[in-house]
């Protein structure tokens, strides 16, 4: 080929390249004029896969937070492929957010996971990362839920043997087997693992009969069961009724199946609860809202029939749709009212869950401030215990948190001025939205010891 022909070919190809560059440079301007969105540049980078036990940044609401990978799984199906737009991860990770309660553990998509040592990939993620904890744009309710969750559930366990048992239990139950529970028209997100049969829990969703608490894998099976279920209230004695609020005492030995179903359901929302099947030694006090259809379970507490430590409560739970309505403190007050009937000073079984600890401290604070405000003379811890049936150690713990207890010559002295009491009472009135009062005159209760004698 001659040199002139070669030069002509090179000039032609250069002109074409230049022409293409001009067209490409005009494309964005034309797109802006036409109002059409610009196409995002395609990336060929395949998302990184992480190992179990590795610490990463995982999406928590609108932000990214340090977490640990507990498990991972392949996605069953994905319509998008790597060639269609940005690469999509086909892996989900089950993560535990560091310094948060286990009820925040969840499955998150691989696209919502970043290396812990790297910075976020784009400006939007950088802004999110700069936010406080789980995001500055969080609602007031969201902040409260996060603050309640940011606590070590085993911080109060001092016994090494008990701490080891809790650690082993945590390892076995670290991945939730049920994601959602449907009961009484509510869809409730599960917080923790519960030992439901694998066959029933394989779809990650359970349907619960609101009256007998039996569980089903399919909604149509629940509907068929509901047409035949004759139970309209817990299978026990109604010992309290005030307007539409009732409490039933259910004997675990006489109603074993119902109590086992109640324990399995409550384990989805209680981390420390390890009792599922041995329900015989316990009494269950089930709180219900009454309607034309029957009595709907909103919460419960259990207690041992015979407790060597005089524990007046073993487990307590208000189901999520009914929380922050005063039911939790009502159940606590109910347990102490039973202690008063029995003539025993009681205390809840330890350790308490994070939410249980908050509820009890609030209840103890309200009761103690009421007693101190009513009696203008100096009171001892023992005197307050005899008045309230609250154990000495719980009184000391509460007064110390209120900075009302001082030590003088090795003795505990209550230092509560009227001004200090009034200040704490005002703070309580500002925080409490609803208080459900217990009317002891409507309680029909005979202690178990008297019934068996």
TORTI-293769 format. One record per residue (C-alpha): residue number from 0; x, y, z. Coordinates in nm, 4 decimals, padded with zeros to 6 digits, m for minus. Layout:
<sites>
resi; x; y; z
NUM; X; Y; Z;
...
</sites>
This chain:
<sites>
resi; x; y; z
0; 00.0000; 00.0000; 00.0000;
1; 00.1394; 00.3407; m00.0958;
2; 00.2172; 00.6091; 00.1583;
3; m00.0451; 00.8476; 00.0157;
4; m00.3180; 00.5882; 00.0557;
5; m00.2035; 00.5204; 00.4125;
6; m00.2117; 00.8904; 00.4945;
7; m00.5656; 00.9175; 00.3495;
8; m00.6879; 00.6278; 00.5648;
9; m00.5321; 00.7782; 00.8801;
10; m00.6862; 01.1207; 00.8089;
11; m01.0290; 00.9609; 00.7503;
12; m01.0177; 00.7620; 01.0731;
13; m00.8993; 01.0707; 01.2659;
14; m01.1893; 01.2705; 01.1267;
15; m01.4354; 01.0016; 01.2283;
16; m01.2906; 00.9869; 01.5816;
17; m01.3077; 01.3644; 01.6094;
18; m01.6651; 01.3625; 01.4803;
19; m01.7648; 01.0964; 01.7331;
20; m01.6057; 01.2970; 02.0145;
21; m01.8054; 01.6021; 01.9118;
22; m02.1286; 01.3988; 01.9041;
23; m02.0552; 01.2481; 02.2465;
24; m01.9803; 01.5890; 02.3945;
25; m02.3079; 01.7215; 02.2571;
26; m02.5099; 01.4280; 02.3966;
27; m02.5295; 01.5568; 02.7543;
28; m02.6288; 01.9025; 02.6330;
29; m02.9018; 01.7517; 02.4129;
30; m03.0229; 01.5379; 02.7045;
31; m03.0412; 01.8446; 02.9280;
32; m03.2382; 02.0371; 02.6655;
33; m03.4798; 01.7474; 02.6093;
34; m03.5267; 01.6927; 02.9845;
35; m03.4337; 01.3241; 02.9605;
36; m03.2294; 01.1771; 03.2497;
37; m02.8662; 01.0963; 03.1902;
38; m02.7729; 00.7292; 03.1802;
39; m02.5632; 00.6212; 03.4797;
40; m02.2176; 00.4889; 03.3948;
41; m02.2051; 00.1122; 03.4181;
42; m01.9603; m00.0481; 03.6573;
43; m01.8072; m00.3874; 03.6029;
44; m01.6886; m00.4228; 03.9617;
45; m01.8429; m00.7262; 04.1365;
46; m01.9492; m00.6592; 04.4978;
47; m01.7143; m00.8056; 04.7565;
48; m01.8228; m01.1046; 04.9625;
49; m01.7475; m01.1093; 05.3340;
50; m01.6763; m01.3893; 05.5784;
51; m01.8729; m01.4928; 05.8866;
52; m01.7255; m01.3215; 06.1928;
53; m01.5967; m01.0254; 05.9906;
54; m01.6788; m00.6711; 06.1063;
55; m01.8270; m00.4429; 05.8427;
56; m02.0415; m00.1321; 05.8032;
57; m02.4068; m00.2319; 05.7638;
58; m02.7060; m00.0160; 05.6796;
59; m02.9130; 00.0666; 05.9877;
60; m03.2128; 00.2745; 05.8807;
61; m03.0729; 00.5760; 05.6960;
62; m02.7139; 00.5298; 05.8088;
63; m02.4284; 00.2816; 05.8227;
64; m02.3150; 00.1298; 06.1517;
65; m02.0410; m00.1081; 06.2618;
66; m02.1681; m00.4648; 06.2801;
67; m02.0519; m00.8265; 06.2868;
68; m02.1555; m01.0885; 06.0320;
69; m02.3142; m01.3874; 06.2079;
70; m02.4348; m01.5802; 05.9025;
71; m02.4860; m01.5475; 05.5284;
72; m02.7000; m01.7048; 05.2598;
73; m02.7419; m01.7023; 04.8829;
74; m03.0470; m01.5205; 04.7500;
75; m03.3019; m01.7632; 04.6057;
76; m03.3650; m01.5586; 04.2922;
77; m03.2674; m01.2291; 04.1399;
78; m03.4136; m01.0836; 03.8200;
79; m03.1267; m00.8394; 03.7802;
80; m02.7962; m00.9537; 03.6374;
81; m02.4532; m00.8024; 03.6636;
82; m02.4738; m00.6712; 03.3101;
83; m02.7905; m00.4700; 03.3767;
84; m02.6725; m00.1517; 03.5428;
85; m02.4687; m00.1617; 03.8622;
86; m02.3623; m00.5020; 03.9927;
87; m02.6031; m00.6515; 04.2450;
88; m02.4982; m00.8749; 04.5336;
89; m02.6655; m01.2144; 04.5395;
90; m02.5754; m01.2670; 04.9062;
91; m02.7556; m01.1636; 05.2239;
92; m02.5785; m01.1253; 05.5578;
93; m02.7241; m01.1726; 05.9053;
94; m02.5556; m00.9033; 06.1170;
95; m02.5361; m00.7941; 06.4784;
96; m02.4895; m00.4191; 06.5283;
97; m02.2084; m00.3573; 06.7772;
98; m02.3190; m00.2206; 07.1190;
99; m02.6862; m00.2737; 07.0297;
100; m02.9380; m00.5207; 07.1680;
101; m02.9801; m00.8425; 06.9687;
102; m03.3350; m00.7523; 06.8698;
103; m03.1838; m00.5227; 06.6040;
104; m03.0090; m00.8205; 06.4397;
105; m03.1363; m00.8741; 06.0865;
106; m03.0706; m00.9961; 05.7334;
107; m02.9375; m00.7219; 05.5053;
108; m02.8530; m00.7326; 05.1356;
109; m02.4917; m00.7407; 05.0287;
110; m02.5413; m00.4021; 04.8595;
111; m02.6000; m00.2520; 05.2064;
112; m02.2631; m00.3715; 05.3401;
113; m01.9363; m00.1782; 05.3198;
114; m01.5854; m00.2666; 05.4382;
115; m01.5276; m00.1391; 05.7914;
116; m01.1907; 00.0116; 05.6993;
117; m01.3008; 00.1843; 05.3794;
118; m01.4951; 00.5060; 05.3391;
119; m01.8402; 00.4986; 05.1761;
120; m01.8324; 00.4848; 04.7984;
121; m02.0325; 00.7971; 04.7146;
122; m02.1174; 01.1341; 04.8591;
123; m02.4624; 01.0252; 04.9767;
124; m02.3142; 00.7431; 05.1838;
125; m02.0493; 00.9831; 05.3179;
126; m02.3241; 01.2117; 05.4471;
127; m02.5025; 00.9174; 05.6048;
128; m02.1786; 00.7945; 05.7637;
129; m02.1231; 01.1362; 05.9216;
130; m02.4555; 01.1124; 06.1053;
131; m02.4789; 01.0236; 06.4741;
132; m02.5016; 00.6503; 06.5458;
133; m02.7968; 00.5439; 06.3297;
134; m02.8597; 00.8788; 06.1607;
135; m02.9286; 01.2361; 06.2686;
136; m03.2483; 01.2549; 06.0666;
137; m03.4143; 00.9974; 06.2921;
138; m03.7585; 01.0643; 06.4359;
139; m03.8043; 01.1065; 06.8120;
140; m03.9622; 00.7614; 06.8379;
141; m03.6794; 00.6079; 06.6344;
142; m03.4181; 00.7664; 06.8609;
143; m03.5959; 00.6324; 07.1695;
144; m03.6066; 00.2808; 07.0256;
145; m03.2362; 00.2934; 06.9425;
146; m03.1448; 00.4247; 07.2900;
147; m03.3413; 00.1401; 07.4471;
148; m03.1651; m00.1083; 07.2214;
149; m02.8150; 00.0259; 07.2893;
150; m02.7439; m00.1797; 07.5986;
151; m02.5696; m00.5016; 07.6816;
152; m02.8398; m00.7505; 07.7710;
153; m02.5984; m00.9463; 07.9947;
154; m02.4390; m00.6566; 08.1795;
155; m02.6082; m00.7474; 08.5080;
156; m02.4854; m01.1112; 08.5101;
157; m02.2130; m01.1376; 08.7761;
158; m02.2123; m01.5171; 08.8237;
159; m01.9497; m01.6681; 08.5848;
160; m02.1457; m01.9938; 08.5503;
161; m02.4669; m01.8117; 08.4623;
162; m02.2781; m01.5824; 08.2257;
163; m02.1343; m01.8863; 08.0429;
164; m02.4805; m02.0432; 08.0112;
165; m02.6127; m01.7172; 07.8676;
166; m02.3206; m01.7036; 07.6239;
167; m02.3862; m02.0604; 07.5079;
168; m02.7564; m01.9817; 07.4736;
169; m02.6674; m01.6739; 07.2676;
170; m02.4533; m01.8818; 07.0325;
171; m02.7284; m02.1375; 06.9716;
172; m02.9981; m01.8742; 06.9145;
173; m02.7927; m01.6079; 06.7359;
174; m02.9912; m01.6255; 06.4085;
175; m03.3668; m01.5671; 06.4137;
176; m03.5720; m01.8479; 06.2648;
177; m03.8944; m01.6438; 06.2362;
178; m03.9110; m01.2955; 06.0851;
179; m04.2792; m01.2027; 06.1161;
180; m04.5726; m01.3156; 06.3293;
181; m04.9357; m01.2494; 06.2378;
182; m05.1826; m01.2402; 06.5288;
183; m05.5126; m01.0585; 06.5883;
184; m05.4728; m00.8498; 06.2727;
185; m05.1192; m00.7365; 06.3588;
186; m04.7968; m00.8187; 06.1769;
187; m04.5205; m00.8220; 06.4401;
188; m04.1502; m00.8327; 06.3558;
189; m03.9781; m01.0988; 06.5659;
190; m03.6850; m00.9851; 06.7797;
191; m03.5185; m01.3123; 06.8795;
192; m03.4959; m01.6833; 06.8070;
193; m03.7724; m01.9124; 06.9341;
194; m03.7596; m02.2951; 06.9127;
195; m04.0656; m02.3439; 06.6944;
196; m04.0571; m02.6680; 06.4904;
197; m03.8479; m02.6247; 06.1747;
198; m04.1360; m02.7412; 05.9568;
199; m04.3559; m02.4595; 06.0876;
200; m04.0885; m02.1883; 06.0792;
201; m03.9329; m02.2637; 05.7407;
202; m04.1254; m01.9821; 05.5640;
203; m04.0027; m01.7286; 05.8262;
204; m04.3635; m01.6290; 05.9013;
205; m04.6106; m01.7725; 06.1517;
206; m04.9846; m01.7288; 06.1924;
207; m05.1069; m01.7405; 06.5531;
208; m05.4591; m01.7962; 06.6828;
209; m05.5291; m01.5001; 06.9091;
210; m05.7299; m01.7102; 07.1569;
211; m05.5594; m02.0499; 07.1943;
212; m05.2158; m01.9265; 07.0653;
213; m05.1630; m02.2299; 06.8387;
214; m04.9303; m02.1608; 06.5472;
215; m04.9660; m02.2294; 06.1750;
216; m04.7488; m02.1953; 05.8666;
217; m05.0222; m02.0773; 05.6307;
218; m05.2940; m01.8158; 05.6704;
219; m05.5622; m02.0382; 05.5202;
220; m05.4885; m02.2995; 05.7874;
221; m05.5349; m02.0351; 06.0565;
222; m05.8676; m01.9275; 05.9020;
223; m05.9861; m02.2877; 05.8955;
224; m05.8784; m02.3335; 06.2596;
225; m06.0488; m02.0097; 06.3710;
226; m06.3843; m02.1443; 06.2480;
227; m06.3535; m02.4396; 06.4873;
228; m06.1669; m02.2862; 06.7842;
229; m06.4098; m02.2563; 07.0761;
230; m06.1739; m02.0780; 07.3158;
231; m06.2532; m01.7083; 07.3674;
232; m06.0374; m01.6359; 07.6732;
233; m05.7285; m01.7842; 07.8406;
234; m05.8080; m02.1236; 07.9983;
235; m05.7976; m02.0130; 08.3617;
236; m05.9771; m01.8167; 08.6324;
237; m06.0542; m01.4495; 08.5779;
238; m05.9238; m01.2846; 08.8946;
239; m05.9444; m00.9191; 08.7900;
240; m06.1762; m00.7097; 08.5752;
241; m06.1962; m00.3329; 08.5368;
242; m06.4005; m00.2086; 08.2412;
243; m06.2470; m00.3842; 07.9368;
244; m05.9309; m00.4996; 08.1167;
245; m05.9137; m00.8525; 08.2597;
246; m05.6449; m01.0737; 08.4113;
247; m05.6647; m01.4537; 08.4014;
248; m05.4634; m01.6896; 08.6214;
249; m05.3558; m01.9939; 08.4185;
250; m05.1959; m02.2972; 08.5846;
251; m04.9089; m02.4341; 08.3759;
252; m04.9689; m02.7879; 08.5063;
253; m05.3387; m02.7918; 08.4116;
254; m05.3085; m02.6052; 08.0793;
255; m04.9753; m02.7249; 07.9486;
256; m05.0305; m02.6771; 07.5733;
257; m05.1633; m02.3213; 07.6080;
258; m04.8739; m02.2178; 07.8335;
259; m04.6163; m02.3780; 07.6034;
260; m04.7615; m02.1885; 07.3066;
261; m04.7513; m01.8681; 07.5132;
262; m04.3849; m01.9297; 07.6012;
263; m04.2886; m02.0015; 07.2402;
264; m04.4614; m01.6836; 07.1245;
265; m04.3088; m01.4690; 07.3975;
266; m03.9582; m01.6049; 07.3256;
267; m03.9711; m01.4176; 06.9943;
268; m03.9598; m01.0954; 07.2018;
269; m03.7581; m01.2047; 07.5086;
270; m03.3854; m01.2705; 07.4813;
271; m03.3210; m01.4248; 07.8228;
272; m03.6220; m01.6526; 07.8355;
273; m03.5091; m02.0174; 07.8241;
274; m03.8241; m02.1898; 07.9558;
275; m04.0425; m02.3380; 07.6823;
276; m04.1769; m02.6762; 07.7845;
277; m04.1428; m02.7236; 08.1631;
278; m04.4362; m02.4970; 08.2467;
279; m04.5839; m02.7094; 08.5293;
280; m04.4122; m02.5269; 08.8200;
281; m04.5420; m02.1863; 08.7034;
282; m04.8553; m01.9744; 08.7170;
283; m04.9266; m01.7406; 08.4258;
284; m05.1164; m01.4148; 08.4698;
285; m05.2489; m01.3170; 08.1279;
286; m05.3655; m00.9591; 08.0678;
287; m05.6447; m00.9195; 07.8116;
288; m05.8506; m00.6528; 07.6397;
289; m06.2163; m00.7515; 07.6133;
290; m06.4314; m00.7029; 07.3032;
291; m06.7461; m00.8539; 07.1560;
292; m06.5393; m01.1305; 06.9969;
293; m06.3623; m01.2333; 07.3177;
294; m06.0586; m01.1572; 07.5337;
295; m05.7480; m01.0609; 07.3376;
296; m05.4049; m01.1224; 07.4922;
297; m05.1944; m00.8059; 07.5266;
298; m04.9301; m00.9284; 07.7723;
299; m04.8560; m01.1542; 08.0673;
300; m04.6196; m01.2379; 08.3476;
301; m04.5306; m01.5712; 08.5027;
302; m04.4198; m01.6632; 08.8528;
303; m04.3038; m01.9783; 09.0251;
304; m04.5552; m02.1525; 09.2468;
305; m04.2834; m02.1943; 09.5072;
306; m03.9805; m01.9640; 09.4889;
307; m03.6918; m02.0042; 09.7315;
308; m03.5821; m01.6454; 09.6622;
309; m03.9362; m01.5046; 09.7002;
310; m03.9391; m01.3954; 09.3353;
311; m04.2827; m01.2592; 09.2538;
312; m04.2181; m01.2606; 08.8782;
313; m04.0215; m01.4839; 08.6400;
314; m04.0953; m01.3416; 08.2930;
315; m04.2926; m01.0381; 08.1824;
316; m04.3915; m00.9244; 07.8355;
317; m04.6232; m00.6779; 07.6670;
318; m04.6634; m00.7683; 07.3002;
319; m04.5310; m00.4998; 07.0602;
320; m04.8679; m00.3648; 06.9319;
321; m04.9713; m00.2850; 07.2912;
322; m04.6485; m00.1392; 07.4257;
323; m04.6256; 00.2170; 07.5634;
324; m04.9871; 00.2040; 07.6771;
325; m04.9184; 00.1470; 08.0459;
326; m04.9684; m00.2311; 08.0387;
327; m04.6122; m00.3135; 08.1431;
328; m04.6241; m00.1096; 08.4642;
329; m04.9750; m00.2421; 08.5301;
330; m04.8424; m00.5992; 08.5217;
331; m04.5560; m00.5042; 08.7545;
332; m04.7999; m00.3408; 08.9975;
333; m05.0189; m00.6512; 08.9732;
334; m04.7267; m00.8770; 09.0733;
335; m04.6612; m00.6656; 09.3836;
336; m05.0306; m00.6628; 09.4696;
337; m05.0236; m01.0436; 09.4684;
338; m04.7203; m01.0247; 09.6992;
339; m04.9213; m00.8049; 09.9345;
340; m05.2030; m01.0622; 09.9386;
341; m04.9473; m01.3333; 10.0151;
342; m04.7728; m01.1239; 10.2801;
343; m04.4321; m01.1677; 10.1155;
344; m04.1762; m00.9102; 10.0059;
345; m04.0974; m00.9901; 09.6436;
346; m03.8617; m00.9117; 09.3605;
347; m03.8422; m01.0033; 08.9915;
348; m03.6147; m01.2831; 08.8795;
349; m03.2766; m01.1583; 08.7576;
350; m03.1329; m01.0737; 08.5148;
351; m03.3891; m00.8360; 08.3707;
352; m03.4035; m00.7573; 08.0018;
353; m03.3155; m00.4041; 07.8939;
354; m03.6809; m00.3061; 07.8514;
355; m03.7747; m00.4860; 08.1731;
356; m03.5061; m00.2977; 08.3626;
357; m03.6373; 00.0356; 08.2322;
358; m03.9966; m00.0520; 08.3259;
359; m03.9062; m00.1705; 08.6744;
360; m03.6889; 00.1286; 08.7526;
361; m03.9704; 00.3592; 08.6414;
362; m04.2216; 00.1688; 08.8587;
363; m03.9929; 00.1601; 09.1635;
364; m03.9179; 00.5316; 09.1231;
365; m04.2854; 00.6246; 09.1119;
366; m04.3747; 00.4124; 09.4149;
367; m04.0803; 00.5288; 09.6294;
368; m04.1338; 00.8959; 09.5493;
369; m04.4986; 00.8553; 09.6435;
370; m04.4080; 00.7012; 09.9808;
371; m04.1380; 00.9591; 10.0571;
372; m04.3661; 01.2447; 09.9569;
373; m04.6517; 01.1147; 10.1721;
374; m04.4430; 01.0621; 10.4872;
375; m04.2608; 01.3741; 10.5981;
376; m04.0615; 01.1905; 10.8651;
377; m03.7347; 01.0029; 10.8062;
378; m03.7888; 00.6462; 10.6800;
379; m03.5533; 00.3512; 10.6709;
380; m03.5107; 00.1164; 10.3772;
381; m03.6688; m00.1614; 10.5815;
382; m03.9764; 00.0492; 10.6609;
383; m04.0245; 00.1355; 10.2931;
384; m03.9890; m00.2325; 10.2023;
385; m04.2628; m00.3300; 10.4488;
386; m04.4926; m00.0608; 10.3070;
387; m04.4379; m00.1383; 09.9388;
388; m04.3396; m00.5108; 09.9409;
389; m04.0370; m00.4123; 09.7311;
390; m03.7136; m00.5911; 09.8241;
391; m03.4416; m00.3935; 10.0060;
392; m03.1848; m00.4295; 09.7277;
393; m03.4289; m00.2906; 09.4690;
394; m03.5045; 00.0084; 09.6934;
395; m03.1338; 00.0784; 09.7414;
396; m03.0708; 00.0502; 09.3660;
397; m03.3511; 00.2965; 09.2878;
398; m03.2581; 00.5506; 09.5562;
399; m02.8952; 00.5446; 09.4421;
400; m03.0041; 00.6166; 09.0845;
401; m03.2071; 00.9121; 09.2173;
402; m02.9084; 01.0272; 09.4291;
403; m03.1230; 01.0055; 09.7423;
404; m02.9055; 00.7626; 09.9351;
405; m02.5972; 00.8525; 10.1317;
406; m02.3581; 00.6504; 10.3435;
407; m02.2721; 00.7743; 10.6912;
408; m02.0565; 00.5705; 10.9288;
409; m02.1191; 00.2559; 10.7285;
410; m02.4983; 00.2972; 10.7264;
411; m02.7354; 00.3894; 10.4442;
412; m02.9141; 00.7177; 10.5090;
413; m03.2044; 00.8351; 10.2893;
414; m03.1543; 01.1990; 10.1978;
415; m03.4713; 01.3219; 10.0294;
416; m03.5765; 01.6824; 10.0695;
417; m03.9318; 01.7882; 09.9664;
418; m03.7782; 01.9981; 09.6875;
419; m03.5813; 01.7016; 09.5488;
420; m03.8872; 01.4734; 09.5651;
421; m04.1014; 01.7299; 09.3843;
422; m03.8374; 01.7735; 09.1131;
423; m03.8287; 01.3983; 09.0407;
424; m04.2089; 01.3763; 09.0447;
425; m04.2332; 01.6550; 08.7881;
426; m03.9890; 01.4696; 08.5645;
427; m04.2020; 01.1561; 08.5929;
428; m04.5192; 01.3461; 08.5066;
429; m04.3471; 01.4899; 08.2007;
430; m04.2323; 01.1477; 08.0739;
431; m04.5407; 00.9389; 08.1497;
432; m04.8069; 00.9609; 07.8826;
433; m05.0496; 00.7034; 08.0172;
434; m05.0853; 00.5310; 08.3538;
435; m05.3169; 00.2347; 08.3935;
436; m05.4268; 00.2284; 08.7567;
437; m05.4743; m00.0987; 08.9422;
438; m05.7891; m00.1076; 09.1553;
439; m05.7096; m00.3580; 09.4313;
440; m06.0772; m00.3720; 09.5295;
441; m06.1525; m00.5498; 09.2008;
442; m05.8921; m00.8202; 09.2542;
443; m06.0345; m01.1619; 09.3490;
444; m05.7286; m01.3567; 09.4524;
445; m05.6604; m01.6346; 09.7020;
446; m05.2903; m01.7226; 09.7524;
447; m05.1928; m02.0693; 09.6318;
448; m05.0769; m02.1728; 09.9819;
449; m05.4267; m02.1065; 10.1201;
450; m05.5919; m02.2951; 09.8360;
451; m05.3791; m02.6031; 09.8951;
452; m05.4192; m02.6014; 10.2756;
</sites>
